[in-house]
Amino acid sequence: MAGARRITPGARARRALLVDGLAAIAVAALVLSLTAGLGVVGFFGLPVLLFGLAWVGIERLLRSTGSRRPRGGRDVTEL
C-alpha cells in the first residue's frame, strides 16, 4: 500500500477555491430562482391586493352613504 500523498499548499488552496466557487454558484442559482419567484408573486399579488382593498373600500362607502332607514328591517312607510 502506498502512503498518504502530501498535498502542496498551492493545490490545497486551488481545491478550496474550487469548492468555494461551486458553493457560490449554487447559492447564486438558489437566490436567483427564489427572487424570480417572489417577483412573479409580487407582480400578480399586488394588483389583486389593490383590487380587493378598493372593492372593500367602495362597498363600505356605499353602505355608509346608502339608505338611512331604521335597522328594524321595515321601512317607515309600511306602518
mmJSON file of the N, C-alpha and C atoms, coordinates in Angstrom:
{"data_MODEL":{"atom_site":{
"group_PDB":["ATOM","ATOM","ATOM","ATOM","ATOM","ATOM","ATOM","ATOM","ATOM","ATOM","ATOM","ATOM","ATOM","ATOM","ATOM","ATOM","ATOM","ATOM","ATOM","ATOM","ATOM","ATOM","ATOM","ATOM","ATOM","ATOM","ATOM","ATOM","ATOM","ATOM","ATOM","ATOM","ATOM","ATOM","ATOM","ATOM","ATOM","ATOM","ATOM","ATOM","ATOM","ATOM","ATOM","ATOM","ATOM","ATOM","ATOM","ATOM","ATOM","ATOM","ATOM","ATOM","ATOM","ATOM","ATOM","ATOM","ATOM","ATOM","ATOM","ATOM","ATOM","ATOM","ATOM","ATOM","ATOM","ATOM","ATOM","ATOM","ATOM","ATOM","ATOM","ATOM","ATOM","ATOM","ATOM","ATOM","ATOM","ATOM","ATOM","ATOM","ATOM","ATOM","ATOM","ATOM","ATOM","ATOM","ATOM","ATOM","ATOM","ATOM","ATOM","ATOM","ATOM","ATOM","ATOM","ATOM","ATOM","ATOM","ATOM","ATOM","ATOM","ATOM","ATOM","ATOM","ATOM","ATOM","ATOM","ATOM","ATOM","ATOM","ATOM","ATOM","ATOM","ATOM","ATOM","ATOM","ATOM","ATOM","ATOM","ATOM","ATOM","ATOM","ATOM","ATOM","ATOM","ATOM","ATOM","ATOM","ATOM","ATOM","ATOM","ATOM","ATOM","ATOM","ATOM","ATOM","ATOM","ATOM","ATOM","ATOM","ATOM","ATOM","ATOM","ATOM","ATOM","ATOM","ATOM","ATOM","ATOM","ATOM","ATOM","ATOM","ATOM","ATOM","ATOM","ATOM","ATOM","ATOM","ATOM","ATOM","ATOM","ATOM","ATOM","ATOM","ATOM","ATOM","ATOM","ATOM","ATOM","ATOM","ATOM","ATOM","ATOM","ATOM","ATOM","ATOM","ATOM","ATOM","ATOM","ATOM","ATOM","ATOM","ATOM","ATOM","ATOM","ATOM","ATOM","ATOM","ATOM","ATOM","ATOM","ATOM","ATOM","ATOM","ATOM","ATOM","ATOM","ATOM","ATOM","ATOM","ATOM","ATOM","ATOM","ATOM","ATOM","ATOM","ATOM","ATOM","ATOM","ATOM","ATOM","ATOM","ATOM","ATOM","ATOM","ATOM","ATOM","ATOM","ATOM","ATOM","ATOM","ATOM","ATOM","ATOM","ATOM","ATOM","ATOM","ATOM","ATOM","ATOM","ATOM","ATOM","ATOM","ATOM","ATOM","ATOM","ATOM"],
"id":[1,2,3,4,5,6,7,8,9,10,11,12,13,14,15,16,17,18,19,20,21,22,23,24,25,26,27,28,29,30,31,32,33,34,35,36,37,38,39,40,41,42,43,44,45,46,47,48,49,50,51,52,53,54,55,56,57,58,59,60,61,62,63,64,65,66,67,68,69,70,71,72,73,74,75,76,77,78,79,80,81,82,83,84,85,86,87,88,89,90,91,92,93,94,95,96,97,98,99,100,101,102,103,104,105,106,107,108,109,110,111,112,113,114,115,116,117,118,119,120,121,122,123,124,125,126,127,128,129,130,131,132,133,134,135,136,137,138,139,140,141,142,143,144,145,146,147,148,149,150,151,152,153,154,155,156,157,158,159,160,161,162,163,164,165,166,167,168,169,170,171,172,173,174,175,176,177,178,179,180,181,182,183,184,185,186,187,188,189,190,191,192,193,194,195,196,197,198,199,200,201,202,203,204,205,206,207,208,209,210,211,212,213,214,215,216,217,218,219,220,221,222,223,224,225,226,227,228,229,230,231,232,233,234,235,236,237],
"type_symbol":["N","C","C","N","C","C","N","C","C","N","C","C","N","C","C","N","C","C","N","C","C","N","C","C","N","C","C","N","C","C","N","C","C","N","C","C","N","C","C","N","C","C","N","C","C","N","C","C","N","C","C","N","C","C","N","C","C","N","C","C","N","C","C","N","C","C","N","C","C","N","C","C","N","C","C","N","C","C","N","C","C","N","C","C","N","C","C","N","C","C","N","C","C","N","C","C","N","C","C","N","C","C","N","C","C","N","C","C","N","C","C","N","C","C","N","C","C","N","C","C","N","C","C","N","C","C","N","C","C","N","C","C","N","C","C","N","C","C","N","C","C","N","C","C","N","C","C","N","C","C","N","C","C","N","C","C","N","C","C","N","C","C","N","C","C","N","C","C","N","C","C","N","C","C","N","C","C","N","C","C","N","C","C","N","C","C","N","C","C","N","C","C","N","C","C","N","C","C","N","C","C","N","C","C","N","C","C","N","C","C","N","C","C","N","C","C","N","C","C","N","C","C","N","C","C","N","C","C","N","C","C","N","C","C","N","C","C"],
"label_atom_id":["N","CA","C","N","CA","C","N","CA","C","N","CA","C","N","CA","C","N","CA","C","N","CA","C","N","CA","C","N","CA","C","N","CA","C","N","CA","C","N","CA","C","N","CA","C","N","CA","C","N","CA","C","N","CA","C","N","CA","C","N","CA","C","N","CA","C","N","CA","C","N","CA","C","N","CA","C","N","CA","C","N","CA","C","N","CA","C","N","CA","C","N","CA","C","N","CA","C","N","CA","C","N","CA","C","N","CA","C","N","CA","C","N","CA","C","N","CA","C","N","CA","C","N","CA","C","N","CA","C","N","CA","C","N","CA","C","N","CA","C","N","CA","C","N","CA","C","N","CA","C","N","CA","C","N","CA","C","N","CA","C","N","CA","C","N","CA","C","N","CA","C","N","CA","C","N","CA","C","N","CA","C","N","CA","C","N","CA","C","N","CA","C","N","CA","C","N","CA","C","N","CA","C","N","CA","C","N","CA","C","N","CA","C","N","CA","C","N","CA","C","N","CA","C","N","CA","C","N","CA","C","N","CA","C","N","CA","C","N","CA","C","N","CA","C","N","CA","C","N","CA","C","N","CA","C","N","CA","C","N","CA","C","N","CA","C","N","CA","C","N","CA","C","N","CA","C"],
"label_alt_id":[null,null,null,null,null,null,null,null,null,null,null,null,null,null,null,null,null,null,null,null,null,null,null,null,null,null,null,null,null,null,null,null,null,null,null,null,null,null,null,null,null,null,null,null,null,null,null,null,null,null,null,null,null,null,null,null,null,null,null,null,null,null,null,null,null,null,null,null,null,null,null,null,null,null,null,null,null,null,null,null,null,null,null,null,null,null,null,null,null,null,null,null,null,null,null,null,null,null,null,null,null,null,null,null,null,null,null,null,null,null,null,null,null,null,null,null,null,null,null,null,null,null,null,null,null,null,null,null,null,null,null,null,null,null,null,null,null,null,null,null,null,null,null,null,null,null,null,null,null,null,null,null,null,null,null,null,null,null,null,null,null,null,null,null,null,null,null,null,null,null,null,null,null,null,null,null,null,null,null,null,null,null,null,null,null,null,null,null,null,null,null,null,null,null,null,null,null,null,null,null,null,null,null,null,null,null,null,null,null,null,null,null,null,null,null,null,null,null,null,null,null,null,null,null,null,null,null,null,null,null,null,null,null,null,null,null,null],
"label_comp_id":["MET","MET","MET","ALA","ALA","ALA","GLY","GLY","GLY","ALA","ALA","ALA","ARG","ARG","ARG","ARG","ARG","ARG","ILE","ILE","ILE","THR","THR","THR","PRO","PRO","PRO","GLY","GLY","GLY","ALA","ALA","ALA","ARG","ARG","ARG","ALA","ALA","ALA","ARG","ARG","ARG","ARG","ARG","ARG","ALA","ALA","ALA","LEU","LEU","LEU","LEU","LEU","LEU","VAL","VAL","VAL","ASP","ASP","ASP","GLY","GLY","GLY","LEU","LEU","LEU","ALA","ALA","ALA","ALA","ALA","ALA","ILE","ILE","ILE","ALA","ALA","ALA","VAL","VAL","VAL","ALA","ALA","ALA","ALA","ALA","ALA","LEU","LEU","LEU","VAL","VAL","VAL","LEU","LEU","LEU","SER","SER","SER","LEU","LEU","LEU","THR","THR","THR","ALA","ALA","ALA","GLY","GLY","GLY","LEU","LEU","LEU","GLY","GLY","GLY","VAL","VAL","VAL","VAL","VAL","VAL","GLY","GLY","GLY","PHE","PHE","PHE","PHE","PHE","PHE","GLY","GLY","GLY","LEU","LEU","LEU","PRO","PRO","PRO","VAL","VAL","VAL","LEU","LEU","LEU","LEU","LEU","LEU","PHE","PHE","PHE","GLY","GLY","GLY","LEU","LEU","LEU","ALA","ALA","ALA","TRP","TRP","TRP","VAL","VAL","VAL","GLY","GLY","GLY","ILE","ILE","ILE","GLU","GLU","GLU","ARG","ARG","ARG","LEU","LEU","LEU","LEU","LEU","LEU","ARG","ARG","ARG","SER","SER","SER","THR","THR","THR","GLY","GLY","GLY","SER","SER","SER","ARG","ARG","ARG","ARG","ARG","ARG","PRO","PRO","PRO","ARG","ARG","ARG","GLY","GLY","GLY","GLY","GLY","GLY","ARG","ARG","ARG","ASP","ASP","ASP","VAL","VAL","VAL","THR","THR","THR","GLU","GLU","GLU","LEU","LEU","LEU"],
"label_asym_id":["A","A","A","A","A","A","A","A","A","A","A","A","A","A","A","A","A","A","A","A","A","A","A","A","A","A","A","A","A","A","A","A","A","A","A","A","A","A","A","A","A","A","A","A","A","A","A","A","A","A","A","A","A","A","A","A","A","A","A","A","A","A","A","A","A","A","A","A","A","A","A","A","A","A","A","A","A","A","A","A","A","A","A","A","A","A","A","A","A","A","A","A","A","A","A","A","A","A","A","A","A","A","A","A","A","A","A","A","A","A","A","A","A","A","A","A","A","A","A","A","A","A","A","A","A","A","A","A","A","A","A","A","A","A","A","A","A","A","A","A","A","A","A","A","A","A","A","A","A","A","A","A","A","A","A","A","A","A","A","A","A","A","A","A","A","A","A","A","A","A","A","A","A","A","A","A","A","A","A","A","A","A","A","A","A","A","A","A","A","A","A","A","A","A","A","A","A","A","A","A","A","A","A","A","A","A","A","A","A","A","A","A","A","A","A","A","A","A","A","A","A","A","A","A","A","A","A","A","A","A","A","A","A","A","A","A","A"],
"label_entity_id":["1","1","1","1","1","1","1","1","1","1","1","1","1","1","1","1","1","1","1","1","1","1","1","1","1","1","1","1","1","1","1","1","1","1","1","1","1","1","1","1","1","1","1","1","1","1","1","1","1","1","1","1","1","1","1","1","1","1","1","1","1","1","1","1","1","1","1","1","1","1","1","1","1","1","1","1","1","1","1","1","1","1","1","1","1","1","1","1","1","1","1","1","1","1","1","1","1","1","1","1","1","1","1","1","1","1","1","1","1","1","1","1","1","1","1","1","1","1","1","1","1","1","1","1","1","1","1","1","1","1","1","1","1","1","1","1","1","1","1","1","1","1","1","1","1","1","1","1","1","1","1","1","1","1","1","1","1","1","1","1","1","1","1","1","1","1","1","1","1","1","1","1","1","1","1","1","1","1","1","1","1","1","1","1","1","1","1","1","1","1","1","1","1","1","1","1","1","1","1","1","1","1","1","1","1","1","1","1","1","1","1","1","1","1","1","1","1","1","1","1","1","1","1","1","1","1","1","1","1","1","1","1","1","1","1","1","1"],
"label_seq_id":[1,1,1,2,2,2,3,3,3,4,4,4,5,5,5,6,6,6,7,7,7,8,8,8,9,9,9,10,10,10,11,11,11,12,12,12,13,13,13,14,14,14,15,15,15,16,16,16,17,17,17,18,18,18,19,19,19,20,20,20,21,21,21,22,22,22,23,23,23,24,24,24,25,25,25,26,26,26,27,27,27,28,28,28,29,29,29,30,30,30,31,31,31,32,32,32,33,33,33,34,34,34,35,35,35,36,36,36,37,37,37,38,38,38,39,39,39,40,40,40,41,41,41,42,42,42,43,43,43,44,44,44,45,45,45,46,46,46,47,47,47,48,48,48,49,49,49,50,50,50,51,51,51,52,52,52,53,53,53,54,54,54,55,55,55,56,56,56,57,57,57,58,58,58,59,59,59,60,60,60,61,61,61,62,62,62,63,63,63,64,64,64,65,65,65,66,66,66,67,67,67,68,68,68,69,69,69,70,70,70,71,71,71,72,72,72,73,73,73,74,74,74,75,75,75,76,76,76,77,77,77,78,78,78,79,79,79],
"pdbx_PDB_ins_code":[null,null,null,null,null,null,null,null,null,null,null,null,null,null,null,null,null,null,null,null,null,null,null,null,null,null,null,null,null,null,null,null,null,null,null,null,null,null,null,null,null,null,null,null,null,null,null,null,null,null,null,null,null,null,null,null,null,null,null,null,null,null,null,null,null,null,null,null,null,null,null,null,null,null,null,null,null,null,null,null,null,null,null,null,null,null,null,null,null,null,null,null,null,null,null,null,null,null,null,null,null,null,null,null,null,null,null,null,null,null,null,null,null,null,null,null,null,null,null,null,null,null,null,null,null,null,null,null,null,null,null,null,null,null,null,null,null,null,null,null,null,null,null,null,null,null,null,null,null,null,null,null,null,null,null,null,null,null,null,null,null,null,null,null,null,null,null,null,null,null,null,null,null,null,null,null,null,null,null,null,null,null,null,null,null,null,null,null,null,null,null,null,null,null,null,null,null,null,null,null,null,null,null,null,null,null,null,null,null,null,null,null,null,null,null,null,null,null,null,null,null,null,null,null,null,null,null,null,null,null,null,null,null,null,null,null,null],
"Cartn_x":[0.83,0.0,0.878,0.402,1.14,0.754,1.671,1.397,0.532,0.077,-0.742,0.083,-0.524,0.191,0.132,1.202,1.225,0.621,-0.263,-0.871,-0.15,0.315,1.038,0.081,0.58,-0.293,-0.991,-0.324,-0.945,-2.123,-1.956,-3.048,-4.205,-3.89,-4.927,-5.715,-5.017,-5.681,-6.55,-6.057,-6.866,-8.121,-7.972,-9.114,-10.139,-9.657,-10.564,-11.265,-10.517,-11.107,-12.18,-11.932,-12.916,-14.183,-14.013,-15.181,-15.948,-15.25,-15.912,-16.642,-16.036,-16.663,-17.927,-17.872,-19.052,-20.176,-19.802,-20.804,-21.425,-20.619,-21.132,-22.09,-21.764,-22.644,-23.971,-23.91,-25.143,-26.003,-25.399,-26.155,-26.735,-25.962,-26.458,-27.64,-27.57,-28.687,-29.929,-29.755,-30.881,-31.508,-30.673,-31.174,-31.889,-31.327,-31.975,-33.317,-33.408,-34.694,-35.718,-35.295,-36.23,-36.698,-35.781,-36.178,-37.036,-36.774,-37.637,-39.037,-39.125,-40.437,-41.151,-40.417,-41.025,-41.483,-40.736,-41.137,-42.437,-42.597,-43.835,-45.003,-44.783,-45.838,-46.211,-45.21,-45.483,-46.179,-45.783,-46.374,-47.864,-48.265,-49.685,-50.392,-49.683,-50.306,-50.649,-49.79,-50.027,-51.284,-51.505,-52.767,-54.002,-53.912,-55.051,-55.33,-54.275,-54.436,-55.059,-54.568,-55.114,-56.569,-56.886,-58.268,-59.181,-58.733,-59.532,-59.744,-58.7,-58.838,-59.776,-59.684,-60.582,-62.028,-62.223,-63.558,-64.172,-63.42,-63.918,-64.183,-63.298,-63.492,-64.733,-64.969,-66.162,-67.42,-67.392,-68.566,-68.895,-67.895,-68.136,-68.623,-68.069,-68.514,-69.964,-70.329,-71.711,-72.653,-72.216,-73.062,-73.291,-72.249,-72.408,-73.21,-73.187,-73.948,-75.25,-75.553,-76.767,-78.01,-78.983,-80.271,-80.106,-80.85,-80.773,-82.017,-82.565,-83.769,-83.397,-84.33,-84.042,-83.576,-82.882,-82.301,-83.335,-84.58,-85.606,-85.956,-85.591,-85.866,-87.091,-87.954,-89.144,-88.969,-89.519,-89.482,-90.539,-90.332,-91.256,-92.592,-92.616,-93.839,-94.735,-94.242,-95.048,-95.967,-95.766,-96.6,-97.905],
"Cartn_y":[-1.169,0.0,1.235,2.197,3.445,4.321,5.117,6.024,7.185,7.965,9.126,10.136,10.662,11.644,12.989,13.693,15.058,16.001,16.858,17.854,19.155,19.747,21.01,22.107,23.142,24.264,24.918,24.989,25.575,24.75,23.415,22.531,22.605,22.682,22.788,24.094,25.174,26.47,26.447,25.807,25.711,24.87,23.79,22.932,23.683,24.421,25.203,26.283,26.897,27.912,27.293,26.085,25.397,25.09,24.573,24.266,25.548,26.62,27.887,28.435,28.317,28.791,28.015,26.677,25.857,26.165,26.378,26.741,28.096,29.052,30.37,30.278,29.443,29.26,28.646,27.658,27.019,28.012,28.809,29.788,30.86,31.297,32.317,31.785,30.531,29.947,29.846,29.454,29.36,30.73,31.721,33.076,33.636,33.424,33.937,33.263,31.973,31.3,31.763,31.985,32.469,33.888,34.76,36.139,36.244,35.403,35.407,34.957,33.96,33.502,34.571,35.287,36.367,37.501,37.744,38.772,38.43,37.17,36.736,36.848,36.418,36.514,37.974,38.842,40.26,40.887,40.459,41.016,40.728,39.519,39.17,39.472,39.407,39.587,41.027,41.952,43.358,43.909,43.701,44.193,43.534,42.246,41.57,42.18,42.439,43.062,44.451,45.261,46.61,46.565,45.628,45.481,45.086,44.15,43.723,44.847,45.607,46.732,47.798,48.07,49.048,48.551,47.267,46.676,46.838,46.473,46.587,48.05,48.938,50.352,50.909,50.541,51.021,50.45,49.176,48.586,49.301,49.578,50.273,51.694,52.348,53.703,53.709,52.759,52.689,52.297,51.426,51.011,52.169,52.97,54.077,55.229,55.423,56.513,56.022,54.733,54.153,54.565,53.705,54.035,54.244,55.201,55.561,55.101,53.955,53.51,52.8,52.665,52.045,50.6,50.128,48.789,47.678,48.019,47.019,46.172,46.581,45.811,46.275,47.082,47.581,49.063,49.474,50.893,51.618,52.876,53.682,53.827,53.812,53.997,52.775,51.627,50.411,50.416,51.269,51.279,51.862],
"Cartn_z":[0.0,0.0,0.0,-0.708,-0.779,0.392,0.832,1.939,1.487,2.42,2.099,1.323,0.287,-0.53,0.148,0.038,0.57,-0.463,-0.024,-0.916,-0.663,-1.748,-1.612,-1.204,-0.556,-0.162,-1.355,-2.496,-3.689,-4.168,-4.18,-4.601,-3.614,-2.325,-1.307,-1.49,-1.794,-1.993,-3.24,-4.308,-5.538,-5.309,-4.568,-4.278,-3.422,-2.435,-1.595,-2.419,-3.34,-4.21,-5.109,-5.614,-6.456,-5.659,-4.452,-3.617,-3.29,-2.933,-2.638,-3.866,-5.029,-6.265,-6.587,-6.421,-6.684,-5.68,-4.427,-3.421,-3.752,-4.216,-4.575,-5.765,-6.733,-7.889,-7.458,-6.57,-6.093,-5.318,-4.452,-3.677,-4.599,-5.594,-6.532,-7.338,-7.769,-8.521,-7.651,-6.39,-5.474,-5.233,-4.996,-4.728,-5.95,-7.134,-8.347,-8.586,-8.316,-8.533,-7.502,-6.26,-5.239,-5.529,-5.905,-6.162,-7.412,-8.392,-9.579,-9.2,-8.337,-7.874,-7.081,-6.235,-5.46,-6.369,-7.427,-8.378,-9.075,-9.434,-10.085,-9.115,-7.879,-6.874,-6.642,-6.55,-6.352,-7.543,-8.738,-9.958,-10.025,-9.644,-9.686,-8.373,-7.268,-5.97,-5.653,-6.027,-5.705,-6.378,-7.67,-8.261,-7.651,-7.33,-6.706,-5.335,-4.569,-3.259,-3.385,-4.313,-4.501,-4.954,-5.843,-6.309,-5.15,-4.321,-3.175,-2.178,-1.905,-0.974,-1.53,-2.832,-3.446,-3.382,-3.616,-3.574,-2.184,-1.159,0.216,0.565,0.153,0.432,-0.23,-1.475,-2.192,-1.564,-1.177,-0.523,0.78,1.577,2.842,2.612,1.598,1.288,0.84,-0.026,-0.487,0.641,1.531,2.641,3.611,3.824,4.779,4.188,2.877,2.262,1.663,1.82,1.236,1.979,1.979,2.592,4.091,4.605,6.02,6.77,6.448,7.136,8.434,9.314,10.61,10.446,11.439,11.377,11.596,11.849,12.124,10.919,9.744,8.553,7.795,8.426,7.743,7.444,6.356,6.001,6.809,7.106,7.903,7.179,5.848,5.09,5.169,5.627,5.697,6.915,7.869,9.077,8.836],
"occupancy":[1.0,1.0,1.0,1.0,1.0,1.0,1.0,1.0,1.0,1.0,1.0,1.0,1.0,1.0,1.0,1.0,1.0,1.0,1.0,1.0,1.0,1.0,1.0,1.0,1.0,1.0,1.0,1.0,1.0,1.0,1.0,1.0,1.0,1.0,1.0,1.0,1.0,1.0,1.0,1.0,1.0,1.0,1.0,1.0,1.0,1.0,1.0,1.0,1.0,1.0,1.0,1.0,1.0,1.0,1.0,1.0,1.0,1.0,1.0,1.0,1.0,1.0,1.0,1.0,1.0,1.0,1.0,1.0,1.0,1.0,1.0,1.0,1.0,1.0,1.0,1.0,1.0,1.0,1.0,1.0,1.0,1.0,1.0,1.0,1.0,1.0,1.0,1.0,1.0,1.0,1.0,1.0,1.0,1.0,1.0,1.0,1.0,1.0,1.0,1.0,1.0,1.0,1.0,1.0,1.0,1.0,1.0,1.0,1.0,1.0,1.0,1.0,1.0,1.0,1.0,1.0,1.0,1.0,1.0,1.0,1.0,1.0,1.0,1.0,1.0,1.0,1.0,1.0,1.0,1.0,1.0,1.0,1.0,1.0,1.0,1.0,1.0,1.0,1.0,1.0,1.0,1.0,1.0,1.0,1.0,1.0,1.0,1.0,1.0,1.0,1.0,1.0,1.0,1.0,1.0,1.0,1.0,1.0,1.0,1.0,1.0,1.0,1.0,1.0,1.0,1.0,1.0,1.0,1.0,1.0,1.0,1.0,1.0,1.0,1.0,1.0,1.0,1.0,1.0,1.0,1.0,1.0,1.0,1.0,1.0,1.0,1.0,1.0,1.0,1.0,1.0,1.0,1.0,1.0,1.0,1.0,1.0,1.0,1.0,1.0,1.0,1.0,1.0,1.0,1.0,1.0,1.0,1.0,1.0,1.0,1.0,1.0,1.0,1.0,1.0,1.0,1.0,1.0,1.0,1.0,1.0,1.0,1.0,1.0,1.0,1.0,1.0,1.0,1.0,1.0,1.0,1.0,1.0,1.0,1.0,1.0,1.0],
"B_iso_or_equiv":[0.0,0.0,0.0,0.0,0.0,0.0,0.0,0.0,0.0,0.0,0.0,0.0,0.0,0.0,0.0,0.0,0.0,0.0,0.0,0.0,0.0,0.0,0.0,0.0,0.0,0.0,0.0,0.0,0.0,0.0,0.0,0.0,0.0,0.0,0.0,0.0,0.0,0.0,0.0,0.0,0.0,0.0,0.0,0.0,0.0,0.0,0.0,0.0,0.0,0.0,0.0,0.0,0.0,0.0,0.0,0.0,0.0,0.0,0.0,0.0,0.0,0.0,0.0,0.0,0.0,0.0,0.0,0.0,0.0,0.0,0.0,0.0,0.0,0.0,0.0,0.0,0.0,0.0,0.0,0.0,0.0,0.0,0.0,0.0,0.0,0.0,0.0,0.0,0.0,0.0,0.0,0.0,0.0,0.0,0.0,0.0,0.0,0.0,0.0,0.0,0.0,0.0,0.0,0.0,0.0,0.0,0.0,0.0,0.0,0.0,0.0,0.0,0.0,0.0,0.0,0.0,0.0,0.0,0.0,0.0,0.0,0.0,0.0,0.0,0.0,0.0,0.0,0.0,0.0,0.0,0.0,0.0,0.0,0.0,0.0,0.0,0.0,0.0,0.0,0.0,0.0,0.0,0.0,0.0,0.0,0.0,0.0,0.0,0.0,0.0,0.0,0.0,0.0,0.0,0.0,0.0,0.0,0.0,0.0,0.0,0.0,0.0,0.0,0.0,0.0,0.0,0.0,0.0,0.0,0.0,0.0,0.0,0.0,0.0,0.0,0.0,0.0,0.0,0.0,0.0,0.0,0.0,0.0,0.0,0.0,0.0,0.0,0.0,0.0,0.0,0.0,0.0,0.0,0.0,0.0,0.0,0.0,0.0,0.0,0.0,0.0,0.0,0.0,0.0,0.0,0.0,0.0,0.0,0.0,0.0,0.0,0.0,0.0,0.0,0.0,0.0,0.0,0.0,0.0,0.0,0.0,0.0,0.0,0.0,0.0,0.0,0.0,0.0,0.0,0.0,0.0,0.0,0.0,0.0,0.0,0.0,0.0],
"pdbx_formal_charge":[null,null,null,null,null,null,null,null,null,null,null,null,null,null,null,null,null,null,null,null,null,null,null,null,null,null,null,null,null,null,null,null,null,null,null,null,null,null,null,null,null,null,null,null,null,null,null,null,null,null,null,null,null,null,null,null,null,null,null,null,null,null,null,null,null,null,null,null,null,null,null,null,null,null,null,null,null,null,null,null,null,null,null,null,null,null,null,null,null,null,null,null,null,null,null,null,null,null,null,null,null,null,null,null,null,null,null,null,null,null,null,null,null,null,null,null,null,null,null,null,null,null,null,null,null,null,null,null,null,null,null,null,null,null,null,null,null,null,null,null,null,null,null,null,null,null,null,null,null,null,null,null,null,null,null,null,null,null,null,null,null,null,null,null,null,null,null,null,null,null,null,null,null,null,null,null,null,null,null,null,null,null,null,null,null,null,null,null,null,null,null,null,null,null,null,null,null,null,null,null,null,null,null,null,null,null,null,null,null,null,null,null,null,null,null,null,null,null,null,null,null,null,null,null,null,null,null,null,null,null,null,null,null,null,null,null,null],
"auth_seq_id":[1,1,1,2,2,2,3,3,3,4,4,4,5,5,5,6,6,6,7,7,7,8,8,8,9,9,9,10,10,10,11,11,11,12,12,12,13,13,13,14,14,14,15,15,15,16,16,16,17,17,17,18,18,18,19,19,19,20,20,20,21,21,21,22,22,22,23,23,23,24,24,24,25,25,25,26,26,26,27,27,27,28,28,28,29,29,29,30,30,30,31,31,31,32,32,32,33,33,33,34,34,34,35,35,35,36,36,36,37,37,37,38,38,38,39,39,39,40,40,40,41,41,41,42,42,42,43,43,43,44,44,44,45,45,45,46,46,46,47,47,47,48,48,48,49,49,49,50,50,50,51,51,51,52,52,52,53,53,53,54,54,54,55,55,55,56,56,56,57,57,57,58,58,58,59,59,59,60,60,60,61,61,61,62,62,62,63,63,63,64,64,64,65,65,65,66,66,66,67,67,67,68,68,68,69,69,69,70,70,70,71,71,71,72,72,72,73,73,73,74,74,74,75,75,75,76,76,76,77,77,77,78,78,78,79,79,79],
"auth_comp_id":["MET","MET","MET","ALA","ALA","ALA","GLY","GLY","GLY","ALA","ALA","ALA","ARG","ARG","ARG","ARG","ARG","ARG","ILE","ILE","ILE","THR","THR","THR","PRO","PRO","PRO","GLY","GLY","GLY","ALA","ALA","ALA","ARG","ARG","ARG","ALA","ALA","ALA","ARG","ARG","ARG","ARG","ARG","ARG","ALA","ALA","ALA","LEU","LEU","LEU","LEU","LEU","LEU","VAL","VAL","VAL","ASP","ASP","ASP","GLY","GLY","GLY","LEU","LEU","LEU","ALA","ALA","ALA","ALA","ALA","ALA","ILE","ILE","ILE","ALA","ALA","ALA","VAL","VAL","VAL","ALA","ALA","ALA","ALA","ALA","ALA","LEU","LEU","LEU","VAL","VAL","VAL","LEU","LEU","LEU","SER","SER","SER","LEU","LEU","LEU","THR","THR","THR","ALA","ALA","ALA","GLY","GLY","GLY","LEU","LEU","LEU","GLY","GLY","GLY","VAL","VAL","VAL","VAL","VAL","VAL","GLY","GLY","GLY","PHE","PHE","PHE","PHE","PHE","PHE","GLY","GLY","GLY","LEU","LEU","LEU","PRO","PRO","PRO","VAL","VAL","VAL","LEU","LEU","LEU","LEU","LEU","LEU","PHE","PHE","PHE","GLY","GLY","GLY","LEU","LEU","LEU","ALA","ALA","ALA","TRP","TRP","TRP","VAL","VAL","VAL","GLY","GLY","GLY","ILE","ILE","ILE","GLU","GLU","GLU","ARG","ARG","ARG","LEU","LEU","LEU","LEU","LEU","LEU","ARG","ARG","ARG","SER","SER","SER","THR","THR","THR","GLY","GLY","GLY","SER","SER","SER","ARG","ARG","ARG","ARG","ARG","ARG","PRO","PRO","PRO","ARG","ARG","ARG","GLY","GLY","GLY","GLY","GLY","GLY","ARG","ARG","ARG","ASP","ASP","ASP","VAL","VAL","VAL","THR","THR","THR","GLU","GLU","GLU","LEU","LEU","LEU"],
"auth_asym_id":["A","A","A","A","A","A","A","A","A","A","A","A","A","A","A","A","A","A","A","A","A","A","A","A","A","A","A","A","A","A","A","A","A","A","A","A","A","A","A","A","A","A","A","A","A","A","A","A","A","A","A","A","A","A","A","A","A","A","A","A","A","A","A","A","A","A","A","A","A","A","A","A","A","A","A","A","A","A","A","A","A","A","A","A","A","A","A","A","A","A","A","A","A","A","A","A","A","A","A","A","A","A","A","A","A","A","A","A","A","A","A","A","A","A","A","A","A","A","A","A","A","A","A","A","A","A","A","A","A","A","A","A","A","A","A","A","A","A","A","A","A","A","A","A","A","A","A","A","A","A","A","A","A","A","A","A","A","A","A","A","A","A","A","A","A","A","A","A","A","A","A","A","A","A","A","A","A","A","A","A","A","A","A","A","A","A","A","A","A","A","A","A","A","A","A","A","A","A","A","A","A","A","A","A","A","A","A","A","A","A","A","A","A","A","A","A","A","A","A","A","A","A","A","A","A","A","A","A","A","A","A","A","A","A","A","A","A"],
"auth_atom_id":["N","CA","C","N","CA","C","N","CA","C","N","CA","C","N","CA","C","N","CA","C","N","CA","C","N","CA","C","N","CA","C","N","CA","C","N","CA","C","N","CA","C","N","CA","C","N","CA","C","N","CA","C","N","CA","C","N","CA","C","N","CA","C","N","CA","C","N","CA","C","N","CA","C","N","CA","C","N","CA","C","N","CA","C","N","CA","C","N","CA","C","N","CA","C","N","CA","C","N","CA","C","N","CA","C","N","CA","C","N","CA","C","N","CA","C","N","CA","C","N","CA","C","N","CA","C","N","CA","C","N","CA","C","N","CA","C","N","CA","C","N","CA","C","N","CA","C","N","CA","C","N","CA","C","N","CA","C","N","CA","C","N","CA","C","N","CA","C","N","CA","C","N","CA","C","N","CA","C","N","CA","C","N","CA","C","N","CA","C","N","CA","C","N","CA","C","N","CA","C","N","CA","C","N","CA","C","N","CA","C","N","CA","C","N","CA","C","N","CA","C","N","CA","C","N","CA","C","N","CA","C","N","CA","C","N","CA","C","N","CA","C","N","CA","C","N","CA","C","N","CA","C","N","CA","C","N","CA","C","N","CA","C","N","CA","C","N","CA","C","N","CA","C","N","CA","C"],
"pdbx_PDB_model_num":[1,1,1,1,1,1,1,1,1,1,1,1,1,1,1,1,1,1,1,1,1,1,1,1,1,1,1,1,1,1,1,1,1,1,1,1,1,1,1,1,1,1,1,1,1,1,1,1,1,1,1,1,1,1,1,1,1,1,1,1,1,1,1,1,1,1,1,1,1,1,1,1,1,1,1,1,1,1,1,1,1,1,1,1,1,1,1,1,1,1,1,1,1,1,1,1,1,1,1,1,1,1,1,1,1,1,1,1,1,1,1,1,1,1,1,1,1,1,1,1,1,1,1,1,1,1,1,1,1,1,1,1,1,1,1,1,1,1,1,1,1,1,1,1,1,1,1,1,1,1,1,1,1,1,1,1,1,1,1,1,1,1,1,1,1,1,1,1,1,1,1,1,1,1,1,1,1,1,1,1,1,1,1,1,1,1,1,1,1,1,1,1,1,1,1,1,1,1,1,1,1,1,1,1,1,1,1,1,1,1,1,1,1,1,1,1,1,1,1,1,1,1,1,1,1,1,1,1,1,1,1,1,1,1,1,1,1]
}}}
